[in-house]
Amino acid sequence: MLFDTDDNFKRRAYNRVVTLQNGTTESIKAWKLICDVSRKEFQKIYDRLDVTINERGESFYQSRMVSVVEFLRNKGFLELDEGREIMWPDDSKSGIPLTIVKSDGGYTYDTSDMAAIRHRIEEDHATWIIYVVDSGQSTHFNAIFKAAERCGILNPNVHRVDHVQFGVVLGDDGKKFKTRSGDTVKLSDLLDEGMKYSLKQLQQRGRDKILTPKELLEAQEAVAYGCIKYTDLCHNRISDYIFSFDKMLDDRGNTAVYLLYTYSRICSIARSSGKDFSNVEDILDKFNIELIHEKEWKLAKTLLKLHDVLIKCANSLFLHFLCEFCYEVSVVFTEFYDSCYCIEKNEAGQIINVNHSRILICEATAAVLRKCFHILGLKPVTKM
């Protein structure tokens, strides 16, 4: 990149940032054009991953950066240091200070983050703010949080702020995940590759012969995008992990594929019973859930853990606990299904008995998994 190899280009780039922050017409026009192109490409990714955002780029805080600088100056928190204006995170004035205004008059990430936390607390009235940024930024955010508290923006008795750190994705060689040429892997390319892998797996299982084209595409997307999301979430987020499509798409073990297949199998039970279980409340008026077999009890007790697991995730902000719970539910359900018949058929394959209680347990299991999938960003399908 020219920025890394050409000192003249780097100097011009820095100067252009200053003119952009000062609102120069030419710079604003060029910047908007770049943003429009980027936004269209970003939206393609958001649509594929079912992501919605409230866009607030750095430019959103431009006027608020001016305001926060004035606020900090008036409060006496800024000090001159070799032409720049700095702020110490705490009164001890130890560690690394924040650079609020550079010597050339430009602003920094410190400035925009101070403006952002002020906006979120004073204008959005947020009481809990979560920053999802890589672990390399922990020192920076600790300084921002301390500085915000020091100047009175943040009240620790009212506001909670968390830096949700995450580790690095590694390749099979144990080094940072890159392409063969050494470039950073594009997310769009990763999703495309996931679609190829998932289709191949579905075809190997003969699902392309059973599912309609629409159902096959839905299953393909659910597996491809789900396995990428789930792999990222099922590990302790602070730890590094090795990226492998083969492991992601394994239908055994704690993978999205295994969970999605389990869910679709659960959905097929009620469907194959010949009964309508779409309105569970009506069925509960006619049939009770009876827990007799030990595997019924084990599954019911496992499902009841959901509340505690969600509280644990909310308090710790570690989603791998929810992933582990989903896997536990799937394993325990398989034990239940292998030991307890839900639909009894004669030798001719005709249904002679439907155990409504057990199918209701199946429906409860599906509902719990569905809720977990929603939280994790997975899109379940009823046929796979």
C-alpha positions in Angstrom: 0.0 0.0 0.0 1.2 3.5 -0.8 0.4 4.7 2.7 3.1 2.2 4.0 5.7 2.8 1.4 5.4 6.4 0.2 6.2 9.0 2.8 4.9 11.8 0.6 1.6 10.0 0.1 1.3 9.4 3.8 1.8 13.1 4.6 -0.8 14.1 2.0 -3.2 11.5 3.5 -2.8 13.0 7.0 -3.3 16.5 5.7 -6.4 15.4 3.8 -7.9 14.0 7.0 -7.5 17.5 8.6 -9.2 19.2 5.7 -12.0 16.6 5.9 -12.5 17.2 9.6 -12.6 21.0 8.9 -15.4 20.4 6.4 -13.6 21.4 3.1 -16.2 21.0 0.3 -13.8 19.1 -2.1 -12.8 16.7 0.7 -16.4 16.1 1.8 -17.5 15.4 -1.8 -14.8 12.8 -2.3 -15.4 11.2 1.1 -19.2 10.9 0.4 -18.5 9.1 -2.9 -16.2 6.6 -1.1 -18.7 6.1 1.6 -21.5 5.4 -0.9 -19.4 2.7 -2.7 -18.4 1.1 0.6 -21.9 1.2 2.0 -23.3 -0.7 -1.0 -20.7 -3.4 -0.6 -21.2 -3.6 3.2 -25.0 -4.0 2.7 -24.5 -7.1 0.6 -22.7 -8.7 3.5 -25.3 -7.5 6.0 -28.1 -9.0 3.9 -26.4 -12.3 3.6 -25.8 -12.5 7.4 -29.2 -11.1 8.3 -27.5 -8.1 10.1 -29.2 -4.8 10.7 -27.2 -1.8 11.9 -27.8 1.8 13.0 -25.0 3.4 11.1 -23.0 6.0 13.1 -19.6 6.4 11.5 -16.9 8.7 12.8 -18.4 11.6 10.8 -21.6 11.3 12.9 -19.5 12.6 15.8 -17.7 15.4 14.0 -19.8 18.2 15.6 -19.8 16.3 18.8 -16.0 16.1 18.8 -15.9 19.9 18.6 -18.3 20.0 21.5 -16.4 17.5 23.7 -13.1 19.4 23.1 -14.8 22.6 24.2 -16.3 20.8 27.2 -12.9 19.3 28.3 -11.2 22.7 27.8 -13.7 24.6 29.9 -13.5 21.9 32.6 -9.7 22.3 32.7 -8.9 18.7 31.8 -6.8 19.5 28.7 -3.1 20.2 28.9 -0.6 21.4 26.2 2.1 18.9 25.4 4.5 19.8 22.5 1.7 21.5 20.5 -1.0 18.9 21.1 -3.8 18.9 23.7 -3.8 15.9 26.0 -6.0 14.5 28.8 -4.8 12.2 31.5 -7.3 9.3 32.2 -7.0 9.8 36.0 -5.8 12.3 38.5 -2.5 10.4 39.1 -1.4 11.4 35.6 0.3 8.1 35.1 0.3 5.9 32.1 -0.4 7.1 28.5 -2.5 10.3 28.1 -5.3 10.7 25.5 -4.4 12.9 22.6 -7.6 15.0 22.2 -6.3 17.6 19.7 -3.2 17.0 17.5 -0.6 19.7 16.9 -2.0 20.3 13.4 -5.5 20.9 14.9 -6.9 17.5 13.8 -8.7 15.0 16.0 -7.9 11.4 16.9 -9.6 8.2 17.8 -9.3 9.4 21.4 -11.4 12.4 20.5 -14.1 10.5 18.6 -14.4 7.9 21.4 -14.8 10.6 24.0 -17.4 12.2 21.9 -19.1 8.9 21.3 -19.3 7.8 24.9 -20.7 11.3 25.8 -23.3 11.1 23.1 -24.4 7.6 24.1 -24.8 8.5 27.8 -26.2 12.1 27.5 -28.2 11.8 24.3 -29.1 8.1 23.9 -29.4 7.8 27.7 -27.6 4.5 27.6 -27.0 2.8 31.0 -25.0 -0.1 29.6 -22.6 0.2 26.7 -20.8 -2.7 25.1 -17.8 -2.2 22.9 -17.0 -5.3 20.7 -13.4 -4.7 19.6 -10.3 -6.9 19.4 -8.3 -7.4 22.5 -5.5 -5.2 21.2 -7.6 -2.1 22.1 -8.0 -3.0 25.8 -5.5 -0.3 26.9 -7.2 2.3 24.8 -10.7 1.6 26.1 -9.6 1.4 29.7 -8.2 4.9 29.3 -11.4 6.1 27.6 -13.6 4.7 30.4 -11.4 6.2 33.1 -11.3 9.6 31.3 -15.0 9.7 30.9 -15.5 9.0 34.6 -12.9 11.6 35.6 -14.6 14.4 33.7 -18.1 13.5 34.9 -19.5 12.0 31.7 -19.6 8.4 33.1 -21.1 7.6 36.5 -20.1 4.1 37.5 -23.0 3.9 39.9 -25.4 4.4 37.0 -23.6 3.4 33.9 -22.0 0.1 33.0 -19.4 -0.1 30.2 -17.8 -3.3 28.9 -15.0 -3.9 26.4 -15.9 -7.3 24.8 -12.5 -8.4 23.6 -11.9 -11.2 21.1 -8.9 -13.2 20.0 -7.4 -13.9 16.6 -8.6 -16.3 13.9 -5.7 -18.6 12.8 -5.1 -20.7 9.8 -4.1 -24.4 9.8 -0.5 -23.3 10.2 -1.3 -21.6 13.5 -0.6 -18.2 12.1 -3.1 -15.3 11.5 -5.7 -16.4 9.0 -4.8 -15.2 5.5 -5.0 -16.2 1.8 -2.3 -18.2 0.2 -0.9 -15.0 -1.2 -0.7 -13.6 2.3 -3.6 -11.1 2.0 -6.4 -10.7 4.5 -9.3 -13.0 3.8 -12.4 -11.1 2.5 -15.6 -12.0 4.4 -17.5 -12.1 1.1 -15.0 -14.8 -0.2 -15.4 -16.7 3.0 -19.2 -16.7 2.7 -18.9 -17.9 -0.9 -16.6 -20.7 0.1 -19.0 -21.7 2.8 -21.8 -21.9 0.3 -19.8 -24.3 -1.8 -18.8 -26.5 1.1 -22.4 -26.6 2.5 -23.9 -27.5 -0.9 -21.3 -30.3 -1.4 -22.2 -31.7 2.0 -25.9 -31.6 1.4 -25.5 -33.3 -1.9 -23.4 -36.0 -0.3 -26.3 -36.7 2.0 -28.6 -36.8 -0.9 -30.7 -33.8 0.3 -30.7 -32.3 -3.2 -32.8 -35.3 -4.3 -35.4 -34.8 -1.5 -35.6 -31.0 -1.0 -37.1 -28.5 -3.4 -34.7 -26.0 -4.9 -36.0 -23.4 -2.5 -35.6 -25.7 0.5 -32.1 -26.7 -0.6 -31.0 -23.1 -0.9 -32.4 -22.3 2.5 -30.6 -25.3 4.0 -27.4 -24.3 2.1 -27.5 -20.8 3.5 -28.4 -21.9 7.0 -25.4 -24.3 7.1 -22.9 -22.0 5.4 -23.6 -18.8 7.3 -24.5 -20.6 10.5 -21.3 -22.6 10.7 -19.2 -19.5 10.3 -21.1 -17.6 12.9 -21.3 -20.5 15.3 -17.6 -21.3 15.1 -16.8 -17.8 16.0 -19.1 -17.8 19.0 -18.7 -21.3 20.4 -15.1 -20.6 21.5 -14.1 -18.6 24.5 -14.0 -15.2 22.7 -10.7 -14.2 24.2 -8.9 -17.3 22.9 -7.5 -17.7 19.4 -8.9 -20.5 17.3 -8.0 -22.3 14.1 -10.4 -21.8 11.1 -11.3 -25.0 9.3 -14.3 -25.6 7.1 -14.0 -29.3 7.5 -14.4 -29.0 11.3 -17.1 -26.4 11.0 -19.2 -28.6 8.7 -18.8 -31.8 10.7 -22.2 -33.1 11.6 -20.8 -34.6 14.8 -19.8 -32.7 17.9 -20.4 -29.1 18.9 -21.0 -27.6 15.5 -23.8 -25.6 13.9 -24.4 -28.4 11.4 -25.1 -30.9 14.2 -27.4 -28.4 16.0 -29.3 -27.5 12.8 -29.7 -31.2 11.8 -31.0 -32.0 15.3 -33.5 -29.1 15.1 -34.8 -30.2 11.7 -35.2 -33.7 12.9 -37.2 -32.5 15.9 -39.5 -30.6 13.6 -40.0 -33.6 11.4 -41.4 -35.7 14.3 -44.5 -33.6 14.8 -44.9 -33.3 11.0 -44.7 -37.1 10.5 -47.2 -37.8 13.2 -50.1 -36.8 11.1 -51.3 -34.5 13.8 -51.4 -30.7 14.0 -49.1 -29.5 16.7 -49.0 -25.9 15.5 -51.0 -24.7 18.4 -49.3 -26.1 21.5 -51.7 -24.4 23.9 -54.7 -26.1 22.5 -53.0 -29.5 22.7 -52.0 -28.9 26.3 -55.7 -28.4 27.1 -56.3 -32.0 26.0 -53.0 -33.8 26.9 -50.6 -33.5 29.8 -46.9 -33.8 29.6 -46.0 -36.9 31.6 -42.4 -37.5 32.6 -42.0 -41.2 33.2 -38.9 -42.4 31.5 -35.5 -41.3 32.9 -34.6 -39.8 29.5 -37.7 -37.7 29.6 -36.8 -36.3 33.0 -33.2 -35.7 31.9 -34.3 -33.7 28.8 -36.9 -31.7 30.8 -34.3 -30.8 33.4 -31.8 -29.8 30.7 -34.4 -27.4 29.0 -35.0 -25.7 32.4 -31.4 -24.6 32.5 -32.0 -22.0 29.7 -32.9 -19.2 32.2 -29.7 -19.6 34.2 -27.6 -19.9 31.0 -29.0 -16.7 29.6 -28.3 -14.8 32.9 -24.7 -16.2 32.9 -24.2 -15.0 29.3 -25.6 -11.6 30.0 -23.4 -11.1 33.1 -20.2 -12.4 31.6 -20.8 -11.5 27.9 -19.4 -14.9 26.9 -21.7 -16.5 24.3 -19.9 -19.8 24.3 -21.9 -20.8 27.4 -25.1 -20.6 25.3 -23.4 -22.7 22.5 -22.4 -25.3 25.0 -26.0 -25.4 26.3 -27.4 -25.8 22.7 -25.0 -28.8 22.2 -26.1 -30.3 25.6 -29.7 -30.0 24.6 -29.1 -31.6 21.3 -27.1 -34.5 22.8 -29.7 -35.1 25.5 -32.5 -34.9 23.0 -30.8 -37.6 20.9 -30.6 -39.8 24.0 -34.3 -39.2 24.6 -35.3 -39.9 21.0 -33.3 -43.1 20.9 -34.9 -44.4 24.1 -38.5 -43.1 23.9 -40.8 -43.7 21.0 -42.9 -40.7 19.9 -44.7 -42.4 17.1 -45.5 -46.1 17.0 -46.0 -47.9 13.7 -47.0 -51.4 12.7 -45.1 -53.6 10.3 -46.9 -52.1 7.4 -45.6 -48.6 8.4 -49.0 -47.4 9.5 -49.2 -45.2 12.6 -51.0 -47.0 15.4 -50.1 -44.7 18.3 -48.9 -41.1 18.8 -47.5 -40.2 22.2 -48.7 -36.6 22.5 -46.8 -36.1 25.7 -43.4 -36.9 24.1 -44.1 -34.9 21.0 -44.9 -31.9 23.2 -41.5 -32.4 24.8 -40.1 -32.4 21.3 -41.9 -29.1 20.6 -40.6 -27.6 23.8 -37.0 -28.6 22.8 -37.5 -27.1 19.4 -38.8 -23.8 21.0 -35.7 -23.6 23.3 -33.3 -24.2 20.4 -35.1 -21.7 18.3 -34.7 -19.1 20.9 -31.0 -19.9 21.3 -30.5 -19.8 17.5 -32.2 -16.4 17.4 -29.7 -15.0 20.0 -26.7 -16.6 18.3 -27.8 -15.3 14.8 -28.5 -18.7 13.3 -31.4 -19.2 11.0 -32.9 -22.7 11.5 -34.8 -24.5 8.8 -37.4 -27.2 9.4 -36.1 -29.4 6.5 -32.5 -30.3 5.8 
